[in-house]
Amino acid sequence: MKIPFVDLKAQYLGIKEGIDSAMQQVIDETAFIRGKYVKEFEEAYAEAYGVKHCIGVANGTDAIYIALKMLDIGPGDEVITVANSWISTSEAITQTGARPVFIDIDDHFCINTDRIAEKVTERTRAILPVHLFGQSAELDSLLELCRRHGLYMVEDCAQAHFAEYKGQRVGTFGIAGTFSFFPGKNLGAYGDAGAIIINDDDYATRVRMYANHGAKVKHQHEFEGVNSRLDGLQAAILSVKLPHIQRWSELRLQHAKQYNKLLSGIDGVEIPRLKENCRHVFHLYVICVEHRDELQVYLKEHGVQTGIHYPTALPFLNAYRYLKHTPEDFPLAFKRQSEILSLPMYPEMTEEMIVYVADTVRAFYEKSDN
Ligand SMILES: *Cc1c(COP(=O)(O)O)cnc(C)c1O
C-alpha cells in the first residue's frame, strides 16, 4: 500500500465540477485581480467567522506581517511568540523591524503561557500565538496576559481554520486572526493565498490599504504600502471549497481519533493529546516517538510518507543564531524536535489506510531489535 502524506488530487476529484467551472468563469470574465470573486470570498469568510472584516492577501506570511505592521509595531519593539512554528511566524515579526522573543512550548505544542510574563519588557508590544497543528493555544491565559501588560494579540491561524477554543473560533480572540491558504493547509488554494480577519473598522481599513500600496481609492496613495493581493482565481477556488470545510475538519478529527485508538499502548509512541473544551482540526497528526529517524525510514520503505514539523525549533535555526539561544532556554521544544513525526492526514483517507499506517508503526516497535 502507498500512502502519501497529503493527497490534493483526491480532494480536487471530489469537487472537480465546481472548481473547473469557477475557474472558467474567472477566466471568461478576466476577473484576475481584485473584483467580484475576491469580494465574494472575503464576505463569505468574514460571515463564516462572524467578524466584520476579512482582507484577502497574497499569502499567510504577509497576513502576519501586515497585521503587525498596521499595529505600528516596528524597530525597537518586541513581539512574543512560540519556539516551535513555521518560520513565517517569526520572520513576519522581523520584517516589521521588531525583534522576536521566543517562548518554549507546552504539552500541546503551543506557547507555554506560564513562561510569558517573565519575558515581557517595556518594549513588548504584542503576543503572536500559533494554534499549531490545528489545536488552540491557551487563549484565556493569553488574553489575561495581554490585558495585564497592555499588549495586542495577533493569532497565527495558518494551521487552524475553524478550530475552536471553548466554543469560539480561534482567530476571533485577538485584534486580528491571520490565515494561510497554502494548498496543503486545511483550506487550501491552488497557489499562494492568505487572509486577515478583523473586527475593528479603522484597523481593518489601514490593513486593507497597506496591502494595496497604501491606497483606498485608485491612485490616491495615502502612505506607502505593499502589493499583497489575493487573486481572483484563488478566491473563486476558495469559495468553492469553503462550504466543505466543516465536513473536512470533522473527517480529520475522526481520522485522528482512529489513529489515537490504534496507536495507544505502543511502547515508544506518544499520541497527540486532545484538549478539553477545544475543537482540534488536525492540520497535522503528530506523534512523539523513540527512534524517530529509523521509524521514518521504515515507514517510507513500507510506502508511508511522513513529515517533521519542525526538525529544528525556530530559536535553534541559523537564522536566529544572533539571539544566542541554547537548548536550556527552550527545553521542551528542544526535546520534541527529535521525537516528532507527522503521519499522513487528510480528509479523503480511508479507514483501511489509517489501519495500515498504524499497523506499520506498531510492527516497527514490535520488531525484536527495537
Ligand atoms: C503555513 C504557515 C504560515 C505561512 O503561510 P504561507 O501562506 O505559506 O505564507 C504561517 N504560519 C504557520 C504556522 C504556517 O503553518
The ligand as an SDF file (V2000), in Angstrom:
LIG
                    3D

 15 15  0  0  0  0  0  0  0  0999 V2000
    1.8590   27.9340    6.5170 C   0  0  0  0  0  0  0  0  0  0  0  0
    2.1300   28.7680    7.6970 C   0  0  0  0  0  0  0  0  0  0  0  0
    2.3460   30.1550    7.6070 C   0  0  0  0  0  0  0  0  0  0  0  0
    2.5720   30.9010    6.3410 C   0  0  0  0  0  0  0  0  0  0  0  0
    1.7470   30.7180    5.3100 O   0  0  0  0  0  0  0  0  0  0  0  0
    2.1860   30.9960    3.7960 P   0  0  0  0  0  0  0  0  0  0  0  0
    0.8490   31.1020    3.1370 O   0  0  0  0  0  0  0  0  0  0  0  0
    2.9820   29.8240    3.3350 O   0  0  0  0  0  0  0  0  0  0  0  0
    2.9370   32.2590    3.7410 O   0  0  0  0  0  0  0  0  0  0  0  0
    2.4660   30.8780    8.7840 C   0  0  0  0  0  0  0  0  0  0  0  0
    2.4130   30.2860    9.9790 N   0  0  0  0  0  0  0  0  0  0  0  0
    2.2260   28.9630   10.1010 C   0  0  0  0  0  0  0  0  0  0  0  0
    2.1590   28.3640   11.4830 C   0  0  0  0  0  0  0  0  0  0  0  0
    2.0920   28.1470    8.9790 C   0  0  0  0  0  0  0  0  0  0  0  0
    1.9400   26.8330    9.1220 O   0  0  0  0  0  0  0  0  0  0  0  0
  1  2  1  0
  2  3  1  0
  2 14  2  0
  3  4  1  0
  3 10  2  0
  4  5  1  0
  5  6  1  0
  6  7  2  0
  6  8  1  0
  6  9  1  0
 10 11  1  0
 11 12  2  0
 12 13  1  0
 12 14  1  0
 14 15  1  0
M  END
$$$$
